[in-house]
Amino acid sequence: MATLEKLVTDAKRLSRYIIEEIGEEHQPTLLLDDGEEITVIQFKLSDTLKEDWQAFLPALLRHYNAQCYLLIIEGWATKTQDPKLIKELEDGRMRVSNLPPDDRTEVLVIQAVEKGGVCQLCTAEIKLLPDNKRQVGEFKEDSETPTWRMIVKDW
């Protein structure tokens, strides 16, 4: 089994290459490690799948007998401090993607989880350059135990 650190390091390098060198959006990707081989699954993250994620992912992890997994995904983030807006985002009445451009930023997220709960969450801002190429910023790691609706720690 590859170490979680090595998988994360390789995922950062590959994701940067896909976005910056190939110039494509990084499709949502799962890497499932069962201790002998790594299965790679790309998928479309529909609203329905987002709602069913906490049931879907554990079933998939059990099916592949995964000991750890990585989720690599692009998305939107905001650092707004507006309590009303935060409440609307939490309640699902507003989506970050619908916020004005100054209130949101595109991010690359790499989530790595070992069965039983060891978790690492890395994020990097994706900047649009004047030539319309995208550039992945420096990765930041969540120093605390990450909490995010896409994280599944037990399966």
Protein Blocks (a to p, Z undefined) as FASTA:
>chain_A
ZZfklmmmmmmmmmmmmmmmnopacdddddddehjaccdddddddfklmmmmmmmmmmmm
mmnopabdcddddddddfbfbfklmmmmmnopacfklpcfklgccddddddddehiiacd
ddddddddfkopacdddddddfbdcddfkbcfbZZ
